[in-house]
Amino acid sequence: MFIEFIQYLVSEYVMEVREYQKSDINGIKLLHKEFEKEFFNDFPTMSDGGHWESELTHHDSSMLEDGKFWVMENEGEIIGFVGIQVVGENTAELIRMRVKRKFRRQGLGKQLLSMAEKYCRELKKRRIELHTAKRLVIARRMYEKNGYKLYSEQEIPMPFKFTMMSYYKDLDV
């Protein structure tokens, strides 16, 4: 079955990836707030955490009943996370992938993505889908370099400009 704990040596850092635990919630919230401030500071509805805040508190319950959520740590600090949600008989969705700014562009996102894909293969899922904001250009490039194909670009009706990009990748199982 799937390895629950993985260690990576990147540069001078040792990264540990493990399954989410209830005690991780504050570190996850902190990283998410940093992410929001960096990329969505101009979105008025994001400032209070919105539905994402309540979604974060449910990682250990029904939201991931048929999936998993992992955190990446460096010296006890959560510096990344990713989740997989089963959405159909043959399909899973990559959810909430984040890497702390200081640790980006070192292959950590790719490591999280590879781990999530491996888990999906073990579940015999044939497709992974994900949804991301158009403004997350570097993340979208990473997905595309790793074989994800754009299948939808949709303007979301909000009081501010928001474009959702949807990708998929077919897996060999």
JOJOGI-V665473 format. One record per residue. N is the residue number from 1. RES is the residue in three letters. PHI is phi in whole degrees, 0 to 359 (999 if undefined). PSI is psi in whole degrees, 0 to 359 (999 if undefined). Layout:
n->N res->RES phi->PHI psi->PSI
n->N res->RES phi->PHI psi->PSI
This chain:
n->1 res->MET phi->999 psi->178
n->2 res->PHE phi->295 psi->136
n->3 res->ILE phi->292 psi->126
n->4 res->GLU phi->274 psi->342
n->5 res->PHE phi->222 psi->127
n->6 res->ILE phi->228 psi->141
n->7 res->GLN phi->242 psi->138
n->8 res->TYR phi->236 psi->143
n->9 res->LEU phi->251 psi->114
n->10 res->VAL phi->234 psi->119
n->11 res->SER phi->57 psi->232
n->12 res->GLU phi->264 psi->5
n->13 res->TYR phi->260 psi->146
n->14 res->VAL phi->251 psi->119
n->15 res->MET phi->256 psi->137
n->16 res->GLU phi->242 psi->134
n->17 res->VAL phi->244 psi->130
n->18 res->ARG phi->211 psi->168
n->19 res->GLU phi->293 psi->149
n->20 res->TYR phi->301 psi->142
n->21 res->GLN phi->233 psi->154
n->22 res->LYS phi->308 psi->325
n->23 res->SER phi->291 psi->351
n->24 res->ASP phi->277 psi->349
n->25 res->ILE phi->302 psi->320
n->26 res->ASN phi->292 psi->320
n->27 res->GLY phi->295 psi->323
n->28 res->ILE phi->293 psi->315
n->29 res->LYS phi->300 psi->317
n->30 res->LEU phi->298 psi->313
n->31 res->LEU phi->296 psi->320
n->32 res->HIS phi->296 psi->318
n->33 res->LYS phi->297 psi->321
n->34 res->GLU phi->298 psi->318
n->35 res->PHE phi->298 psi->313
n->36 res->GLU phi->302 psi->315
n->37 res->LYS phi->297 psi->321
n->38 res->GLU phi->289 psi->317
n->39 res->PHE phi->251 psi->338
n->40 res->PHE phi->229 psi->28
n->41 res->ASN phi->299 psi->334
n->42 res->ASP phi->274 psi->1
n->43 res->PHE phi->266 psi->111
n->44 res->PRO phi->299 psi->327
n->45 res->THR phi->280 psi->351
n->46 res->MET phi->275 psi->340
n->47 res->SER phi->297 psi->332
n->48 res->ASP phi->264 psi->4
n->49 res->GLY phi->95 psi->331
n->50 res->GLY phi->51 psi->212
n->51 res->HIS phi->291 psi->337
n->52 res->TRP phi->296 psi->322
n->53 res->GLU phi->302 psi->314
n->54 res->SER phi->290 psi->326
n->55 res->GLU phi->296 psi->321
n->56 res->LEU phi->300 psi->323
n->57 res->THR phi->284 psi->355
n->58 res->HIS phi->249 psi->14
n->59 res->HIS phi->300 psi->332
n->60 res->ASP phi->264 psi->10
n->61 res->SER phi->238 psi->222
n->62 res->SER phi->296 psi->334
n->63 res->MET phi->303 psi->322
n->64 res->LEU phi->247 psi->30
n->65 res->GLU phi->307 psi->319
n->66 res->ASP phi->247 psi->35
n->67 res->GLY phi->205 psi->196
n->68 res->LYS phi->216 psi->160
n->69 res->PHE phi->224 psi->130
n->70 res->TRP phi->240 psi->154
n->71 res->VAL phi->240 psi->150
n->72 res->MET phi->247 psi->129
n->73 res->GLU phi->240 psi->151
n->74 res->ASN phi->226 psi->116
n->75 res->GLU phi->51 psi->44
n->76 res->GLY phi->84 psi->354
n->77 res->GLU phi->262 psi->133
n->78 res->ILE phi->284 psi->118
n->79 res->ILE phi->243 psi->0
n->80 res->GLY phi->190 psi->161
n->81 res->PHE phi->199 psi->161
n->82 res->VAL phi->201 psi->152
n->83 res->GLY phi->225 psi->158
n->84 res->ILE phi->235 psi->129
n->85 res->GLN phi->241 psi->125
n->86 res->VAL phi->286 psi->126
n->87 res->VAL phi->241 psi->356
n->88 res->GLY phi->190 psi->176
n->89 res->GLU phi->303 psi->322
n->90 res->ASN phi->243 psi->6
n->91 res->THR phi->231 psi->141
n->92 res->ALA phi->233 psi->158
n->93 res->GLU phi->241 psi->130
n->94 res->LEU phi->282 psi->126
n->95 res->ILE phi->233 psi->144
n->96 res->ARG phi->51 psi->55
n->97 res->MET phi->273 psi->128
n->98 res->ARG phi->218 psi->146
n->99 res->VAL phi->224 psi->131
n->100 res->LYS phi->303 psi->140
n->101 res->ARG phi->311 psi->313
n->102 res->LYS phi->301 psi->335
n->103 res->PHE phi->255 psi->4
n->104 res->ARG phi->286 psi->164
n->105 res->ARG phi->65 psi->29
n->106 res->GLN phi->236 psi->10
n->107 res->GLY phi->88 psi->5
n->108 res->LEU phi->288 psi->321
n->109 res->GLY phi->299 psi->318
n->110 res->LYS phi->297 psi->321
n->111 res->GLN phi->297 psi->315
n->112 res->LEU phi->297 psi->318
n->113 res->LEU phi->297 psi->314
n->114 res->SER phi->298 psi->319
n->115 res->MET phi->296 psi->317
n->116 res->ALA phi->297 psi->319
n->117 res->GLU phi->295 psi->319
n->118 res->LYS phi->299 psi->316
n->119 res->TYR phi->300 psi->317
n->120 res->CYS phi->297 psi->321
n->121 res->ARG phi->297 psi->319
n->122 res->GLU phi->296 psi->330
n->123 res->LEU phi->278 psi->358
n->124 res->LYS phi->66 psi->32
n->125 res->LYS phi->278 psi->136
n->126 res->ARG phi->266 psi->345
n->127 res->ARG phi->215 psi->141
n->128 res->ILE phi->244 psi->135
n->129 res->GLU phi->242 psi->157
n->130 res->LEU phi->208 psi->157
n->131 res->HIS phi->232 psi->134
n->132 res->THR phi->214 psi->163
n->133 res->ALA phi->281 psi->144
n->134 res->LYS phi->302 psi->326
n->135 res->ARG phi->291 psi->348
n->136 res->LEU phi->272 psi->66
n->137 res->VAL phi->300 psi->314
n->138 res->ILE phi->295 psi->319
n->139 res->ALA phi->297 psi->317
n->140 res->ARG phi->298 psi->320
n->141 res->ARG phi->298 psi->319
n->142 res->MET phi->298 psi->314
n->143 res->TYR phi->300 psi->315
n->144 res->GLU phi->297 psi->318
n->145 res->LYS phi->297 psi->335
n->146 res->ASN phi->261 psi->21
n->147 res->GLY phi->93 psi->7
n->148 res->TYR phi->278 psi->139
n->149 res->LYS phi->245 psi->135
n->150 res->LEU phi->290 psi->130
n->151 res->TYR phi->238 psi->350
n->152 res->SER phi->202 psi->141
n->153 res->GLU phi->229 psi->118
n->154 res->GLN phi->226 psi->129
n->155 res->GLU phi->285 psi->126
n->156 res->ILE phi->266 psi->126
n->157 res->PRO phi->289 psi->106
n->158 res->MET phi->217 psi->168
n->159 res->PRO phi->289 psi->3
n->160 res->PHE phi->220 psi->164
n->161 res->LYS phi->284 psi->123
n->162 res->PHE phi->215 psi->122
n->163 res->THR phi->243 psi->124
n->164 res->MET phi->264 psi->130
n->165 res->MET phi->249 psi->129
n->166 res->SER phi->245 psi->133
n->167 res->TYR phi->235 psi->160
n->168 res->TYR phi->217 psi->159
n->169 res->LYS phi->218 psi->128
n->170 res->ASP phi->275 psi->134
n->171 res->LEU phi->255 psi->148
n->172 res->ASP phi->275 psi->121
n->173 res->VAL phi->242 psi->999
